[in-house]
Amino acid sequence: MSNCDNCDCNDCSCKGKGGKFALGAILGAAAGAIAGVLLAPKSGKETRKDLKEGGKKAIKKGQEAGKKVGEQAEKLKDAAKDKIEDFKKKSEDKSEE
């Protein structure tokens, strides 16, 4: 049980669990698509074509997921910078007292 299970703050690291689910869903869909293509009664040429198309789709989805992860990382970095600045200001205010 993490420290953030019952908190209402918006900046807890445990709030970003959706990325793992999305990655799992993408990998599961890709595995299902590959299994379906390999088990389908098609010629080798058709199967290779389907695999190539499926690979391109998987790459595109991976790139989109990577972009989302990068955007979230940027948001976390900005939030961390804000927290550090707040802490610095509070510590400077306390030292002046």
CNS distance restraints for C-alpha pairs under 8 A (distance, minus, plus):
assign (resid   1 and name CA) (resid   5 and name CA) 6.80 0.50 0.50
assign (resid   2 and name CA) (resid  14 and name CA) 7.88 0.50 0.50
assign (resid   3 and name CA) (resid   7 and name CA) 7.79 0.50 0.50
assign (resid   4 and name CA) (resid  12 and name CA) 6.45 0.50 0.50
assign (resid   4 and name CA) (resid  14 and name CA) 6.65 0.50 0.50
assign (resid  10 and name CA) (resid  15 and name CA) 7.56 0.50 0.50
assign (resid  11 and name CA) (resid  15 and name CA) 7.50 0.50 0.50
assign (resid  11 and name CA) (resid  79 and name CA) 7.60 0.50 0.50
assign (resid  17 and name CA) (resid  21 and name CA) 6.86 0.50 0.50
assign (resid  18 and name CA) (resid  22 and name CA) 6.14 0.50 0.50
assign (resid  19 and name CA) (resid  23 and name CA) 6.13 0.50 0.50
assign (resid  19 and name CA) (resid  69 and name CA) 7.32 0.50 0.50
assign (resid  20 and name CA) (resid  24 and name CA) 6.14 0.50 0.50
assign (resid  21 and name CA) (resid  25 and name CA) 6.11 0.50 0.50
assign (resid  22 and name CA) (resid  26 and name CA) 6.15 0.50 0.50
assign (resid  23 and name CA) (resid  27 and name CA) 6.15 0.50 0.50
assign (resid  23 and name CA) (resid  65 and name CA) 7.46 0.50 0.50
assign (resid  24 and name CA) (resid  28 and name CA) 5.94 0.50 0.50
assign (resid  25 and name CA) (resid  29 and name CA) 6.05 0.50 0.50
assign (resid  26 and name CA) (resid  30 and name CA) 6.14 0.50 0.50
assign (resid  26 and name CA) (resid  58 and name CA) 7.94 0.50 0.50
assign (resid  26 and name CA) (resid  61 and name CA) 7.49 0.50 0.50
assign (resid  26 and name CA) (resid  62 and name CA) 7.96 0.50 0.50
assign (resid  27 and name CA) (resid  31 and name CA) 6.11 0.50 0.50
assign (resid  28 and name CA) (resid  32 and name CA) 6.10 0.50 0.50
assign (resid  29 and name CA) (resid  33 and name CA) 6.07 0.50 0.50
assign (resid  30 and name CA) (resid  34 and name CA) 6.15 0.50 0.50
assign (resid  30 and name CA) (resid  54 and name CA) 7.74 0.50 0.50
assign (resid  30 and name CA) (resid  58 and name CA) 6.60 0.50 0.50
assign (resid  31 and name CA) (resid  35 and name CA) 6.12 0.50 0.50
assign (resid  32 and name CA) (resid  36 and name CA) 6.05 0.50 0.50
assign (resid  33 and name CA) (resid  37 and name CA) 6.16 0.50 0.50
assign (resid  33 and name CA) (resid  54 and name CA) 7.35 0.50 0.50
assign (resid  34 and name CA) (resid  38 and name CA) 6.10 0.50 0.50
assign (resid  34 and name CA) (resid  51 and name CA) 7.02 0.50 0.50
assign (resid  34 and name CA) (resid  54 and name CA) 7.56 0.50 0.50
assign (resid  35 and name CA) (resid  39 and name CA) 6.04 0.50 0.50
assign (resid  36 and name CA) (resid  40 and name CA) 5.95 0.50 0.50
assign (resid  37 and name CA) (resid  47 and name CA) 6.40 0.50 0.50
assign (resid  37 and name CA) (resid  50 and name CA) 6.84 0.50 0.50
assign (resid  37 and name CA) (resid  51 and name CA) 7.04 0.50 0.50
assign (resid  38 and name CA) (resid  47 and name CA) 7.00 0.50 0.50
assign (resid  42 and name CA) (resid  46 and name CA) 6.08 0.50 0.50
assign (resid  42 and name CA) (resid  47 and name CA) 6.13 0.50 0.50
assign (resid  43 and name CA) (resid  47 and name CA) 6.15 0.50 0.50
assign (resid  44 and name CA) (resid  48 and name CA) 6.07 0.50 0.50
assign (resid  45 and name CA) (resid  49 and name CA) 6.25 0.50 0.50
assign (resid  46 and name CA) (resid  50 and name CA) 6.17 0.50 0.50
assign (resid  47 and name CA) (resid  51 and name CA) 6.10 0.50 0.50
assign (resid  48 and name CA) (resid  52 and name CA) 6.08 0.50 0.50
assign (resid  49 and name CA) (resid  53 and name CA) 6.27 0.50 0.50
assign (resid  50 and name CA) (resid  54 and name CA) 6.00 0.50 0.50
assign (resid  51 and name CA) (resid  55 and name CA) 5.97 0.50 0.50
assign (resid  52 and name CA) (resid  56 and name CA) 6.31 0.50 0.50
assign (resid  53 and name CA) (resid  57 and name CA) 6.31 0.50 0.50
assign (resid  54 and name CA) (resid  58 and name CA) 6.11 0.50 0.50
assign (resid  55 and name CA) (resid  59 and name CA) 6.12 0.50 0.50
assign (resid  56 and name CA) (resid  60 and name CA) 6.24 0.50 0.50
assign (resid  57 and name CA) (resid  61 and name CA) 6.18 0.50 0.50
assign (resid  58 and name CA) (resid  62 and name CA) 6.02 0.50 0.50
assign (resid  59 and name CA) (resid  63 and name CA) 6.12 0.50 0.50
assign (resid  60 and name CA) (resid  64 and name CA) 6.24 0.50 0.50
assign (resid  61 and name CA) (resid  65 and name CA) 6.12 0.50 0.50
assign (resid  62 and name CA) (resid  66 and name CA) 6.04 0.50 0.50
assign (resid  63 and name CA) (resid  67 and name CA) 6.16 0.50 0.50
assign (resid  64 and name CA) (resid  68 and name CA) 6.35 0.50 0.50
assign (resid  65 and name CA) (resid  69 and name CA) 6.22 0.50 0.50
assign (resid  66 and name CA) (resid  70 and name CA) 6.12 0.50 0.50
assign (resid  67 and name CA) (resid  71 and name CA) 6.20 0.50 0.50
assign (resid  68 and name CA) (resid  72 and name CA) 6.23 0.50 0.50
assign (resid  69 and name CA) (resid  73 and name CA) 6.08 0.50 0.50
assign (resid  70 and name CA) (resid  74 and name CA) 6.17 0.50 0.50
assign (resid  71 and name CA) (resid  75 and name CA) 6.36 0.50 0.50
assign (resid  72 and name CA) (resid  76 and name CA) 6.21 0.50 0.50
assign (resid  73 and name CA) (resid  77 and name CA) 6.09 0.50 0.50
assign (resid  74 and name CA) (resid  78 and name CA) 6.20 0.50 0.50
assign (resid  75 and name CA) (resid  79 and name CA) 6.15 0.50 0.50
assign (resid  76 and name CA) (resid  80 and name CA) 6.07 0.50 0.50
assign (resid  77 and name CA) (resid  81 and name CA) 6.22 0.50 0.50
assign (resid  78 and name CA) (resid  82 and name CA) 6.25 0.50 0.50
assign (resid  79 and name CA) (resid  83 and name CA) 6.24 0.50 0.50
assign (resid  80 and name CA) (resid  84 and name CA) 6.17 0.50 0.50
assign (resid  81 and name CA) (resid  85 and name CA) 6.17 0.50 0.50
assign (resid  82 and name CA) (resid  86 and name CA) 6.15 0.50 0.50
assign (resid  83 and name CA) (resid  87 and name CA) 6.09 0.50 0.50
assign (resid  84 and name CA) (resid  88 and name CA) 6.08 0.50 0.50
assign (resid  85 and name CA) (resid  89 and name CA) 6.14 0.50 0.50
assign (resid  86 and name CA) (resid  90 and name CA) 6.14 0.50 0.50
assign (resid  87 and name CA) (resid  91 and name CA) 6.03 0.50 0.50
assign (resid  88 and name CA) (resid  92 and name CA) 6.05 0.50 0.50
assign (resid  89 and name CA) (resid  93 and name CA) 6.10 0.50 0.50
assign (resid  90 and name CA) (resid  94 and name CA) 6.17 0.50 0.50
assign (resid  91 and name CA) (resid  95 and name CA) 6.12 0.50 0.50
assign (resid  92 and name CA) (resid  96 and name CA) 6.27 0.50 0.50
assign (resid  93 and name CA) (resid  97 and name CA) 6.68 0.50 0.50
